[in-house]
């Protein structure tokens, strides 16, 4: 009966994305490829969208007024760890509270000019140490990115700055491949800070300097910095570099293969990197409570010659420009998997209809089962193939052509893409339609609203709507909108979605410690247990293998 009450054309409505100015072009391309349509503020209601993507933070009023079918690509106050000075303060506090042994993954930072006396004392102490070679230091402006304004020095006389900067010990013994310095750009998606839910992306970017590492030329940015925004202007960028190739990037997959050739077991390395990510994000909890948003961070990790990972910085809005084919391989799939991680439901495509139904109460829609990848079939999941049915190829292709700026680059979804987003069976489609709530008649809805309003009722406070209502005490309020990232089966985060792998919570104790406010102390205990399980013999064997690698 319910299935007959629904117009099938309405069921196949596409999802809608909204982009702020300067949003990466590839975001538009990917969403159009998936059958989404772009928000038109002239034609659509202000709430008639499902995903809002922008480079700058949202206003708190945007978070207050979020609807159940919407997602925002920023979490409130995520900048707490993406500004270099803020990150330095948080890590310093955690180091004091939980010990330097756990938080030794980042060199001690001095925030100038306030810490100049402290830095001078440390610099003098280093110079007076007998038998130790002089240290190298790196100076970074706190408000700049992409390698701008960075200075590497050994003599304090060379330290010059005209804005707030941080000064740290320069890691002068990095892991080199064929003489070239490298670092890792790791993508981390936080779907919630309460409960803390962290995913890392298995694929990522290995970024190389384009000239060989040389401590004798500290002013050579092409030898010491790995930022593509700098190296792509270097004379060696396009040239073939022995052991590296052209350009300056590898994928994580290629890096792993390279390590395996030399017999290096990198499992311990990735475990340590995951620990760094968790410990860093714990340093900024709690953040203001907010529903239906997420944050994509870019963690920059340097590996030294002893195979120890170091946190360099955390990036807000990690670059999604496609500078080379490696970028295209990694970032396009990354965005597809982010959309899957957002776990949209078929009912989310209704938007305006959903608003009308909530006045009389809306039944909750089932969430996906635990452990189901978004590329697998899940009841109610709005997949790329399903949405594509409601949009003809002739309507999607011109939009893709406009997004990419070239008709030659546009192509319909390949068979490979189609396999990644399988079509549902007729049985599952009929089940979804039958489970759809029947919209009540306007007369009944109006009568119910009048009855409830007399008791101080507001549609936004409805239990059926489960919509989060902001309160003045924003940081302490609890969410009433059901988190989109939890499975229906056991109310836990889905362990894997595409190439996104859940790294926190990593066990039951960590999950319980993060449910109602984050119990940092208990989580730290669980992390210490994990660290203690790492076998010294295995680490020693890895170091021997790395020694062979660095001698090449």
Helices and strands as residue ranges (DSSP letters): G 3-5, H 8-11, E 16-19, H 25-33, E 37-38, E 51-53, H 60-64, E 71-72, G 78-80, H 84-98, E 109-112, H 116-128, E 137-141, E 151-153, G 156-158, E 165-169, E 176-177, E 180-193, E 196-201, E 205-208, H 221-224, H 228-231, E 249-251, H 252-261, H 267-282, E 295-303, E 309-316, H 325-341, G 346-349, H 352-358, H 384-388, H 393-404, G 407-409, H 415-420, H 426-435, H 442-453, G 459-461, E 496-497, E 500-504, H 508-513, H 520-532, H 536-550
